[in-house]
Amino acid sequence: MQKILTRREKTVFYLTFGVIVFALAFNFILMPLFARISRLNKEIVFTRMKLVKYSWLLSQKDALLAKYSAGAPSGNASGQDDSLLSGLSTIEGLAQQSNIRIIDIRPDMQVKLSGQHKEAFIELRAEGEVKGFFAFIYKLENSLSFLKIKKFQLSLRPGNQALEGRFTIVALFVSETDKGAGR
């Protein structure tokens, strides 16, 4: 028995079929395409901003090099300065490995003589998660460098989940008189 659809039923059937095909095409073809276009447009805007910044830096190259050469230490820097710079790079590397972001790092250039060694203090402000701070503290305290945490404070940053950490780190150096005495 074959049933013939009325004109009205055929119209409703084709209209329903058309809506379903349009919905499928919209969700599986057009929406991903629009999302990709939007993402690419955001990347273009970001890249243009970077390009503007880099072009400005390139235009300021001579002035920046002059400022750097005026402030850079000369070739006769003491071993203490080299050790302090090594300590700063060690701190930056450990922070990066621990997924914490350094906000501010300030070495205190005044060195305190403490017995047979010298101490230089480094003030550090960073932000990250609790896990990252614990990893940073563990790695710093167990590293082979002469860096130790004197004090630290963790506080919750207002408005987000990240913590802000303030550290006072001590870098130890062998004093110049002890270097000569060891020979």
Secondary structure, DSSP 8 states (H G I E B T S, - for coil): ------HHHHHHHHHHHHHHHHHHHIIIIIHHHHHHHHHHHHHHHHHHHHHHHHHHHHHTHHHHHHHHHHHS--TT--HHHHHHHHHHHHHHHHHHHTT-EEEEEEE----EEETTEEEEEEEEEEEE-HHHHHHHHHHHHTSSSSEEEEEEEEEE-TTSS-EEEEEEEEEEEE-HHHHHHT-
